[in-house]
């Protein structure tokens, strides 16, 4: 035990060293402001319904209807710039940034302010440590119902770093930033915004140490497939950087926020709505909104199976006997299965493996006749299948021959290591490559009768890659998941599949909500914790919903399964059963066997598992009418289905938990999933008011800040609805589901 503790401590030091060293070294860059006499008096400018005030030493953007409400403000110097060089190393989708600051320009002057219609321009100079200087322009522009636009431009093209600072309050909390898996309130942290693999363990020991020692794959508290440079604050403020460059929000200072952007220009938005739902509506009006999922996805579970035709038929028989309502069968190994150092993986060659799935047409026909859809798997990589027995096409060879792959600096196809094999990445900036890959997927996937697919990956474009478009990969990297989502959306729409087909992604960036149809929370470890387990999936879905990811879900039971001499991480029965309960109250109930199926408990492993899966699928199906209402609302306003209590009850203590343990499904269901093993009762913090416990029908009169205790046997997570809810009759029927 002592040796294991020492290993865990070493892991903490090893994992934390890179991140902590970089955070310490990259301290905030505060500007020093000099204002000349003509501008030392106060000035006011109307920006639509808002007011921009210059006090003589600071800027204040205020709500024109409620002038006491400050939307965004500065105090002293607010703009600095610099020159820097970032060495960014990609390793199996993880990115390591070593930033070298060469010159800093933080002597700021403000030389003029003028208004041109609905734009206010501020001009000045930035003096640099090497004696040089550059002019800058900061522009505020009214954008009507979408808030106020902010833009920064520098005259000196050699300056490739911007440091924009603004005021915050010491007790202000910051939420959102896309999917953040280990923290919900980001105050006090330095948060890089860089799409990448989230990691294995992300601080949980000893697995993070083992993952780092073997593959540098442990990740960190902030690593995310779907970060977004956008936040909502507890003080009613909201900010969105529209840059696609690598950037960092520094929230460590109690009085100032700093945004560091690795580019020489910046476009951003300050959202002005009176509350968080209004600001989410403004943000999603900019980045797009997710459409309702096809109705068939809501009628039962989507079960993940592998192993070929015979095995799939056998497990379907077990599911039928257990009376599990099925909406779909997700067959990720439709292209064939291979064994790697990580476990069971796929041949990344997007063509049906008819040896693995013989008599596919008959199997798919049987499913279709029963109202069950089949789903597939794709990603933007292609692996050479020269050694794969019976491969009808080698898509990697075709793409290489036509120049459709991302290239390295020598002009050769870039080989990206995954686990124990390498693959080429399709260059989505090449129009011919996009047309070719769409045609492949139309012929090889859609024509085979699939109704949906996982559109995996999208986070691994290296900064040194050479693209057909000539764009800098450093600026395209964060945008690549958007391009991948746009590609899949075009494939769906060109096939006439709106309302019938859908795809789900894990990697995303700012504008992904307007491009994808569903999001899943990536590859959680088969554990309970908030670093990389069940609790982290809840946190990621709640934070992501604030940035526009209104329809998200997780792999039921988690995905990443590890067999390691230090410790095994295998899915046990209790975790699987509790994760089923959680998923029943999300937008999709989808199971996954994991990367080592034989090491995990599965939905079909025992009669108890099958019975619980059937019950959860029935509960999920019974909630379909309510979710349809919520999805329609999300398409109109961007409001997520899964909501932190803070969003629904901003002034109540129940919404102030630093690490949420419960959520609202819409505005009528409060769900507190079981997040630890061995739990038979839960204490739940309810918002003040009268609530009804779903399973017992017991009424609770909750007082602000007080908890209630309820039993949570397997199959009954803590679920409540407001007394008098219009859903009450239909919810009462859930108690009868066996």
C-alpha positions in Angstrom: 0.0 0.0 0.0 2.9 2.4 0.9 4.5 1.7 -2.5 1.3 2.4 -4.3 0.9 5.7 -2.4 4.5 6.7 -3.4 3.7 5.8 -7.0 0.5 8.0 -6.8 2.5 10.9 -5.4 5.1 10.5 -8.1 2.3 10.6 -10.6 0.9 13.8 -9.2 4.3 15.4 -9.4 4.9 14.1 -12.9 1.5 15.0 -14.3 1.4 18.4 -12.6 4.9 19.5 -13.4 4.4 20.4 -17.1 1.1 22.2 -16.5 2.2 23.9 -13.3 5.5 25.0 -14.8 3.9 26.5 -17.9 1.2 28.3 -15.8 3.8 29.8 -13.5 6.1 30.8 -16.3 3.3 32.4 -18.4 2.2 35.0 -15.9 -0.5 37.6 -17.0 0.8 40.6 -19.0 -0.7 43.7 -17.5 -0.6 46.9 -19.5 0.4 50.3 -18.1 -1.9 53.0 -19.4 -1.0 56.7 -20.1 -3.9 59.0 -21.0 -3.0 62.5 -22.4 -4.9 65.6 -21.2 -7.5 65.9 -24.0 -8.9 62.5 -23.0 -8.8 62.8 -19.3 -12.4 63.9 -19.2 -15.5 61.7 -19.2 -17.3 60.8 -22.5 -20.4 58.8 -23.3 -21.4 57.0 -26.5 -24.6 55.2 -27.4 -24.2 51.7 -28.8 -27.7 50.7 -29.7 -29.5 49.9 -26.4 -26.2 50.1 -24.5 -23.8 52.9 -23.4 -20.0 53.0 -23.7 -18.5 55.3 -21.1 -14.9 56.6 -20.9 -14.3 57.9 -17.4 -11.0 59.4 -18.1 -9.1 56.3 -17.0 -11.3 53.4 -17.7 -14.0 52.0 -20.1 -17.4 50.9 -19.0 -20.0 49.2 -21.2 -23.4 49.6 -19.5 -26.9 48.4 -20.1 -28.8 51.4 -21.4 -32.0 50.4 -19.7 -30.3 49.7 -16.4 -27.2 52.0 -16.3 -26.1 50.6 -13.0 -25.5 47.2 -14.7 -21.9 47.0 -15.9 -21.5 44.5 -18.8 -17.8 44.8 -19.3 -15.3 47.3 -17.9 -11.6 48.0 -17.6 -9.4 49.5 -14.9 -6.2 51.1 -16.0 -4.3 49.4 -18.8 -6.4 47.0 -20.8 -4.3 46.1 -23.9 -0.9 44.7 -24.4 0.8 42.9 -27.2 4.0 41.0 -28.0 5.9 38.6 -30.2 6.2 35.0 -29.2 7.1 31.5 -30.5 5.1 28.5 -29.4 6.6 25.0 -29.9 3.5 22.8 -30.1 4.1 19.0 -30.0 1.3 16.6 -31.0 1.3 13.1 -29.5 -1.6 10.8 -30.1 -4.0 13.7 -30.1 -2.5 15.4 -27.0 -0.8 18.7 -27.5 2.0 20.2 -25.5 2.6 24.0 -25.8 6.0 25.5 -24.9 5.5 29.3 -25.3 8.5 31.5 -25.5 7.8 35.2 -25.1 10.3 37.3 -27.0 9.1 40.8 -26.8 6.3 42.4 -24.7 4.6 45.7 -25.5 2.7 46.9 -22.4 3.2 50.6 -22.4 -0.3 51.6 -23.6 -1.4 55.1 -24.6 -4.9 56.2 -25.5 -4.7 58.9 -28.2 -8.2 59.2 -29.5 -11.9 58.1 -29.2 -14.4 58.7 -31.9 -17.9 57.4 -32.8 -18.9 56.5 -36.4 -22.6 55.6 -36.4 -22.9 52.4 -34.2 -19.2 52.0 -33.9 -16.8 53.5 -31.3 -13.1 53.5 -32.2 -10.3 53.8 -29.7 -6.8 54.5 -31.0 -3.4 54.5 -29.3 0.1 53.1 -29.2 1.8 50.1 -27.5 5.4 50.6 -26.5 7.6 47.5 -26.5 10.5 46.5 -24.3 12.9 46.6 -27.3 12.1 50.3 -27.9 9.7 49.7 -30.8 6.0 50.5 -30.8 2.8 49.8 -32.7 -0.5 51.6 -33.1 -3.6 49.7 -32.2 -7.3 50.1 -32.9 -10.0 48.8 -30.5 -13.5 48.9 -31.9 -16.9 48.5 -30.2 -19.9 47.9 -32.5 -23.5 47.4 -31.8 -24.9 44.1 -33.1 -28.5 44.5 -32.1 -30.0 41.5 -30.4 -26.7 39.6 -30.6 -24.9 42.0 -28.2 -21.8 44.2 -28.8 -18.9 43.2 -31.0 -15.3 44.0 -29.9 -12.3 43.9 -32.3 -8.6 44.6 -31.8 -6.2 45.2 -34.7 -2.4 45.9 -34.5 -0.5 47.9 -37.1 2.7 45.9 -36.7 2.3 42.5 -38.4 5.2 41.1 -36.5 3.3 41.3 -33.3 1.5 37.9 -32.9 0.3 38.0 -29.3 -2.6 40.1 -27.9 -3.3 40.4 -24.1 -6.8 41.9 -23.5 -7.8 42.6 -19.8 -11.0 43.6 -18.1 -12.4 43.8 -14.6 -14.0 41.1 -12.5 -15.3 40.9 -9.0 -13.5 38.9 -6.3 -16.6 36.7 -5.7 -17.4 36.3 -9.4 -17.8 32.7 -10.7 -17.1 31.7 -14.3 -19.0 28.9 -16.1 -19.0 27.4 -19.5 -15.9 27.4 -21.7 -17.3 24.4 -23.7 -16.9 21.0 -22.1 -14.9 21.3 -19.0 -14.7 17.9 -17.2 -13.1 18.5 -13.8 -14.3 21.9 -12.8 -17.5 23.8 -13.2 -16.4 27.2 -11.7 -13.2 28.2 -13.5 -12.5 31.2 -11.2 -8.9 31.2 -9.9 -7.6 29.0 -12.8 -5.6 29.6 -16.0 -7.5 27.9 -18.7 -6.0 27.1 -22.2 -8.5 26.8 -25.0 -7.0 24.1 -27.2 -8.9 21.2 -28.8 -7.2 17.9 -28.0 -7.6 14.4 -26.5 -8.9 14.8 -22.9 -6.5 12.2 -21.6 -6.7 9.0 -19.6 -7.1 9.7 -15.9 -6.6 13.5 -16.0 -5.1 13.5 -12.5 -6.6 10.3 -11.1 -3.8 8.1 -9.8 -2.1 5.9 -10.5 -3.6 5.6 -14.0 -2.6 9.1 -15.0 1.1 8.4 -14.2 0.9 5.1 -16.1 -0.7 6.7 -19.1 2.0 9.4 -19.1 4.9 7.0 -18.7 3.7 4.7 -21.5 2.1 7.2 -24.0 2.1 10.8 -22.6 -1.7 10.3 -22.6 -2.7 11.1 -19.0 -4.1 14.6 -19.8 -4.8 17.3 -17.2 -7.7 18.9 -15.5 -8.3 21.3 -18.4 -7.7 19.1 -21.4 -10.9 18.8 -23.5 -12.2 17.6 -26.8 -14.6 20.5 -26.9 -13.3 23.7 -25.3 -15.0 27.0 -26.3 -13.6 30.6 -25.5 -17.0 31.6 -24.0 -18.2 32.1 -20.5 -21.2 33.1 -18.4 -20.5 34.6 -15.0 -22.4 34.7 -11.8 -22.6 38.5 -12.1 -24.7 38.3 -15.2 -21.9 38.8 -17.7 -20.9 36.9 -20.8 -18.0 37.1 -23.2 -17.0 35.1 -26.3 -13.8 35.2 -28.2 -14.3 34.5 -31.9 -10.7 33.7 -32.5 -9.7 30.2 -33.6 -6.1 30.6 -32.5 -4.7 29.1 -29.4 -5.7 31.3 -26.5 -5.8 31.3 -22.7 -8.2 32.8 -20.2 -6.3 33.7 -17.0 -8.8 33.9 -14.2 -6.3 33.8 -11.3 -6.3 37.5 -10.4 -9.3 38.4 -8.1 -9.9 41.7 -9.9 -9.0 41.2 -13.6 -9.5 38.7 -16.3 -6.9 38.4 -19.1 -7.4 36.8 -22.5 -4.1 35.9 -24.2 -4.6 35.2 -27.9 -1.8 33.8 -30.2 -2.6 36.1 -33.1 -2.3 39.7 -34.1 -6.0 40.4 -34.2 -9.0 39.6 -32.2 -12.8 39.6 -32.7 -15.0 39.0 -29.7 -18.5 39.6 -28.4 -19.9 40.9 -25.1 -23.4 39.5 -24.6 -25.9 42.0 -23.2 -29.1 40.1 -22.3 -30.4 40.5 -18.8 -30.0 36.9 -17.7 -28.1 33.7 -18.5 -30.8 32.1 -20.7 -30.9 35.4 -22.8 -27.1 35.3 -23.1 -27.2 31.7 -24.2 -29.8 32.7 -26.8 -27.5 35.5 -28.0 -24.5 33.2 -28.1 -26.3 30.5 -30.1 -27.7 33.1 -32.5 -24.0 33.7 -33.3 -22.6 30.1 -33.4 -25.8 28.2 -34.4 -28.2 25.9 -32.7 -28.7 22.1 -32.7 -31.8 20.8 -34.4 -34.1 18.2 -32.7 -32.9 14.6 -32.9 -34.9 12.3 -35.2 -38.0 11.0 -33.3 -36.8 7.4 -33.6 -33.8 8.0 -31.5 -36.1 8.8 -28.5 -38.0 5.5 -28.5 -35.5 3.4 -26.7 -31.8 2.5 -26.2 -29.1 2.6 -28.9 -27.1 -0.5 -27.9 -23.5 -0.7 -28.9 -22.5 -4.2 -30.1 -19.5 -5.7 -31.9 -18.3 -9.1 -33.1 -20.0 -9.8 -36.4 -23.4 -11.0 -37.6 -23.7 -14.2 -35.4 -22.7 -12.5 -32.2 -25.0 -9.5 -32.8 -28.0 -11.8 -33.5 -27.3 -13.7 -30.3 -27.2 -10.6 -28.1 -30.2 -9.1 -29.8 -32.1 -12.3 -28.8 -31.1 -11.8 -25.2 -32.3 -8.1 -25.4 -35.6 -9.2 -26.9 -36.2 -11.8 -24.2 -35.5 -9.0 -21.6 -38.0 -6.8 -23.4 -35.5 -4.0 -23.9 -37.0 -1.2 -26.2 -34.4 -0.6 -28.9 -34.2 2.5 -31.1 -31.0 1.4 -32.8 -28.0 -1.0 -32.9 -24.6 0.8 -33.1 -22.1 -1.5 -34.9 -18.8 0.4 -34.7 -16.9 -2.6 -36.1 -18.8 -2.6 -39.4 -15.5 -2.0 -41.1 -13.8 -4.9 -39.3 -12.1 -5.3 -35.9 -8.4 -5.4 -35.1 -6.5 -5.9 -31.8 -4.0 -3.3 -30.8 -2.0 -2.4 -27.6 -5.1 -0.5 -26.4 -7.6 -3.3 -26.9 -10.3 -3.9 -29.6 -10.1 -1.2 -32.3 -11.2 -0.9 -35.9 -9.8 -1.0 -39.3 -10.0 2.7 -40.4 -11.1 1.9 -43.9 -14.7 3.0 -44.4 -16.1 0.1 -46.2 -18.3 -2.8 -45.0 -16.3 -5.8 -43.9 -18.5 -8.6 -45.4 -16.4 -11.3 -43.9 -17.0 -9.9 -40.4 -20.7 -9.1 -41.2 -21.8 -11.8 -43.7 -25.4 -11.6 -44.9 -25.4 -7.9 -43.8 -28.4 -7.1 -46.0 -30.6 -9.7 -44.2 -29.5 -8.6 -40.8 -30.2 -4.9 -41.6 -33.5 -5.9 -43.1 -34.5 -7.7 -40.0 -33.7 -4.7 -37.8 -35.5 -2.3 -40.1 -38.6 -4.5 -40.2 -38.7 -4.3 -36.4 -38.3 -0.5 -36.4 -34.7 -0.7 -35.2 -32.1 1.5 -37.0 -28.5 0.5 -37.6 -25.7 2.9 -36.9 -22.0 3.0 -38.0 -18.7 4.6 -37.1 -16.4 6.9 -39.1 -13.5 9.3 -38.5 -11.4 11.6 -40.7 -8.4 9.2 -40.7 -7.6 6.4 -43.1 -5.3 3.5 -42.2 -3.4 1.4 -44.8 -5.2 -2.0 -45.0 -2.7 -3.7 -47.3 -2.4 -6.4 -44.6 -6.1 -6.7 -43.9 -7.5 -10.0 -45.2 -10.2 -9.6 -47.8 -10.3 -5.8 -48.0 -12.2 -4.8 -51.1 -10.8 -1.2 -51.2 -7.8 0.4 -49.7 -9.1 4.0 -49.1 -5.7 5.1 -47.7 -4.0 4.1 -50.9 -6.6 5.9 -53.0 -6.4 9.1 -50.9 -2.6 9.0 -51.0 -2.5 8.6 -54.8 -4.8 11.6 -55.3 -3.1 13.8 -52.8 -6.1 13.9 -50.4 -4.1 13.6 -47.1 -2.7 16.2 -44.8 1.1 16.5 -45.5 4.2 17.1 -43.5 6.7 19.8 -44.0 8.5 17.6 -46.6 5.4 17.3 -48.6 4.7 13.7 -47.7 1.5 12.3 -46.2 1.6 13.0 -42.5 1.6 9.7 -40.5 -0.2 10.2 -37.2 0.3 7.6 -34.5 -2.9 6.4 -32.7 -2.2 3.5 -30.4 0.1 1.0 -32.1 -0.7 2.0 -35.7 -0.4 5.1 -37.8 -3.0 6.7 -40.1 -3.3 9.6 -42.6 -5.7 12.5 -42.0 -8.0 13.5 -44.8 -7.3 17.2 -45.8 -10.7 18.7 -45.4 -9.4 22.0 -46.7 -9.1 20.3 -50.1 -12.5 20.5 -52.0 -11.6 17.5 -54.1 -10.8 15.4 -51.0 -14.1 16.4 -49.4 -16.1 15.4 -52.5 -14.2 12.1 -52.7 -14.7 11.2 -49.1 -18.4 12.1 -49.3 -18.8 9.8 -52.2 -17.1 7.0 -50.4 -19.4 7.4 -47.4 -22.5 7.6 -49.6 -21.6 4.4 -51.4 -20.0 2.4 -48.6 -22.0 3.5 -45.6 -25.3 5.2 -46.4 -26.1 2.9 -49.3 -25.8 0.0 -46.9 -28.7 1.2 -44.9 -27.2 3.0 -41.9 -29.3 5.7 -40.2 -26.7 7.3 -38.0 -23.0 7.2 -37.2 -20.4 8.3 -34.7 -18.2 10.9 -36.4 -15.2 10.4 -34.1 -11.9 12.3 -33.7 -11.2 15.7 -35.2 -8.8 17.0 -32.5 -5.4 15.8 -33.8 -4.4 18.3 -36.6 -0.7 19.0 -35.8 0.4 22.6 -35.8 3.2 21.8 -38.3 0.8 20.2 -40.9 0.7 21.5 -44.4 -2.8 22.0 -45.8 -4.0 22.3 -49.4 -5.6 25.6 -48.6 -2.3 27.1 -47.6 -3.8 28.2 -44.3 -1.7 28.0 -41.1 -2.5 24.7 -39.3 -2.0 26.6 -36.0 -5.1 28.7 -36.8 -7.0 25.8 -38.3 -6.4 23.3 -35.5 -9.2 24.5 -33.2 -11.4 24.9 -36.3 -10.8 21.4 -37.7 -13.6 19.8 -35.5 -16.0 22.4 -37.0 -14.9 21.5 -40.5 -15.3 17.8 -39.7 -18.8 18.5 -38.3 -19.7 20.6 -41.4 -18.5 17.8 -43.6 -20.8 15.3 -41.9 -23.7 17.7 -41.9 -23.3 18.2 -45.6 -23.2 14.5 -46.1 -26.5 14.2 -44.2 -28.2 17.0 -45.9 -27.1 16.1 -49.4 -28.5 12.6 -48.8 -31.9 14.2 -47.9 -31.6 12.9 -44.4 -32.9 15.8 -42.3 -35.2 14.5 -39.6 -34.2 10.9 -40.3 -30.4 10.6 -40.1 -28.1 11.9 -37.4 -24.4 11.8 -36.3 -22.7 12.4 -33.0 -19.3 13.9 -32.4 -16.9 14.3 -29.5 -14.5 17.0 -30.7 -15.9 20.4 -31.2 -15.2 24.1 -31.1 -17.1 27.4 -31.0 -19.4 27.0 -34.0 -20.0 23.2 -33.8 -23.5 23.7 -32.3 -24.7 25.0 -35.6 -23.0 22.2 -37.6 -23.5 19.0 -35.7 -26.7 17.1 -34.7 -25.5 15.5 -31.4 -22.5 15.6 -29.1 -21.2 12.9 -26.8 -18.8 13.5 -23.9 -15.9 11.5 -25.3 -13.9 8.7 -23.7 -14.5 8.6 -20.0 -12.6 6.1 -17.8 -14.8 3.3 -16.4 -14.7 4.9 -12.9 -16.9 7.1 -10.8 -14.7 10.2 -10.2 -14.8 13.8 -11.3 -11.4 13.6 -13.0 -12.3 11.2 -15.7 -15.2 9.1 -14.7 -19.0 9.3 -14.4 -19.0 12.5 -12.4 -16.7 14.1 -15.0 -19.2 13.2 -17.8 -21.9 15.1 -15.9 -19.7 18.1 -15.4 -18.7 18.2 -19.1 -22.3 18.0 -20.3 -23.4 20.8 -17.9 -20.6 23.2 -18.9 -20.9 22.4 -22.6 -24.6 23.1 -22.6 -23.9 26.7 -21.6 -21.8 27.2 -24.7 -24.4 25.8 -27.1 -24.0 22.0 -26.9 -27.7 21.6 -26.1 -27.9 17.9 -27.0 -25.2 15.8 -25.4 -24.9 12.4 -23.8 -22.2 10.0 -22.8 -21.1 6.4 -23.3 -23.2 4.5 -20.8 -20.7 2.8 -18.5 -17.7 4.8 -19.8 -15.2 3.7 -22.5 -11.6 3.5 -21.4 -10.7 0.2 -19.8 -7.2 -0.4 -18.6 -5.4 -3.6 -17.6 -2.2 -2.4 -15.8 0.2 -4.0 -13.2 -0.4 -1.0 -11.0 -4.1 -1.2 -11.1 -6.9 -2.5 -13.3 -9.7 -0.2 -14.4 -12.5 -2.5 -15.4 -16.2 -1.6 -15.5 -18.0 -3.3 -12.6 -21.7 -4.0 -12.4 -22.6 -1.2 -10.0 -21.0 1.5 -12.1 -22.8 0.2 -15.2 -26.2 0.1 -13.5 -25.8 3.6 -12.1 -24.6 5.0 -15.4 -27.7 3.5 -17.1 -29.9 5.5 -14.6 -28.0 8.7 -15.4 -28.2 8.2 -19.2 -32.0 7.6 -19.0 -32.4 11.3 -18.2 -30.2 12.7 -21.0 -30.8 13.2 -24.7 -29.7 9.7 -25.8 -29.4 6.4 -24.0 -26.5 4.8 -25.8 -24.3 1.9 -24.5 -20.7 1.1 -25.4 -18.8 -2.1 -24.8 -15.5 -0.2 -24.3 -12.1 -0.8 -25.7 -11.7 -4.1 -23.8 -15.2 -5.6 -23.9 -14.2 -8.8 -22.3 -12.9 -7.0 -19.2 -16.2 -5.0 -18.7 -19.6 -5.7 -17.3 -22.0 -5.3 -20.3 -25.7 -4.6 -20.5 -26.2 -8.2 -21.5 -23.8 -9.8 -19.0 -26.4 -10.9 -16.5 -30.2 -11.1 -16.0 -29.9 -8.2 -13.5 -28.1 -6.1 -16.1 -30.6 -6.9 -18.8 -33.5 -6.1 -16.5 -32.0 -2.8 -15.4 -31.2 -1.9 -19.0 -34.8 -2.7 -20.0 -36.2 -0.5 -17.2 -34.0 2.4 -18.0 -34.8 2.2 -21.7 -38.5 2.2 -20.9 -38.1 5.3 -18.6 -36.1 7.0 -21.4 -38.8 6.2 -24.0 -41.6 7.4 -21.6 -39.8 10.8 -21.4 -39.7 11.2 -25.1 -42.6 13.7 -25.4 -41.0 15.9 -22.8 -37.6 15.8 -24.5 -39.2 16.6 -27.8 -40.5 19.8 -26.2 -37.1 20.6 -24.8 -35.4 19.9 -28.1 -37.8 22.3 -29.9 -36.9 24.9 -27.3 -33.2 24.3 -27.8 -33.6 24.7 -31.6 -35.3 28.1 -30.9 -33.2 29.5 -28.1 -30.2 27.3 -27.5 -31.3 26.3 -24.0 -29.7 23.0 -23.2 -31.6 19.9 -22.1 -29.3 19.2 -19.2 -29.1 22.4 -17.1 -27.0 23.2 -14.0 -29.3 24.3 -11.2 -27.4 27.6 -11.3 -29.0 28.3 -14.7 -32.5 27.6 -13.5 -32.3 28.9 -10.0 -29.4 31.5 -10.0 -30.2 33.0 -6.6 -30.8 29.7 -4.7 -28.1 28.0 -2.7 -28.9 24.8 -4.5 -27.4 26.4 -7.6 -24.2 27.5 -6.0 -22.4 24.1 -5.6 -18.8 24.5 -6.8 -18.9 21.0 -8.2 -22.5 20.2 -9.2 -23.9 16.8 -8.2 -27.3 17.2 -9.7 -28.9 18.8 -12.8 -32.2 19.9 -14.3 -33.6 18.0 -17.3 -35.4 21.0 -18.7 -37.3 23.0 -16.0 -39.4 20.2 -14.6 -37.1 17.4 -13.5 -34.3 17.6 -11.0 -32.0 14.6 -11.2 -29.3 13.7 -8.7 -27.4 10.7 -10.1 -25.5 8.4 -7.8 -21.9 9.2 -8.2 -20.1 6.9 -5.7 -20.3 3.2 -5.1 -22.0 1.6 -2.2 -24.6 4.4 -1.8 -28.1 3.5 -0.6 -29.3 7.0 0.3 -28.6 10.5 -1.0 -28.8 13.9 0.6 -30.0 16.3 -2.1 -30.0 20.1 -2.0 -33.3 21.2 -3.5 -34.2 24.8 -4.5 -36.6 26.4 -2.1 -40.2 25.3 -2.7 -42.5 22.3 -2.8 -41.0 19.2 -4.6 -42.3 15.7 -5.2 -40.0 12.7 -5.1 -40.6 10.8 -8.4 -40.4 7.2 -7.1 -42.3 7.5 -3.8 -44.6 10.4 -4.5 -43.5 11.9 -1.2 -43.8 15.7 -1.0 -40.9 17.8 0.3 -41.2 21.5 1.3 -37.6 22.5 0.7 -36.1 25.4 2.6 -33.3 27.4 1.0 -29.9 25.8 1.7 -31.4 22.6 3.4 -31.0 19.1 2.1 -33.5 16.2 1.9 -32.6 12.6 2.3 -34.1 9.9 0.0 -33.4 6.2 -0.7 -31.6 5.5 -4.0 -31.9 1.7 -4.6 -30.5 0.5 -7.9 -32.9 1.7 -10.6 -34.0 4.8 -8.7 -31.7 7.8 -8.8 -32.9 10.8 -6.8 -35.4 12.5 -9.1 -37.8 15.3 -8.1 -40.4 17.5 -9.9 -42.0 20.7 -8.7 -45.4 20.2 -7.1 -48.1 21.1 -9.6 -45.9 20.3 -12.6 -47.9 19.8 -15.8 -45.8 16.6 -16.2 -47.1 15.1 -12.9 -49.6 12.6 -14.5 -47.1 11.2 -16.9 -44.3 11.1 -14.3 -46.5 9.2 -11.9 -46.7 6.5 -14.6 -42.9 6.0 -14.4 -43.4 4.5 -11.0 -45.1 1.5 -12.5 -42.3 0.7 -15.0 -40.7 -2.7 -14.0 
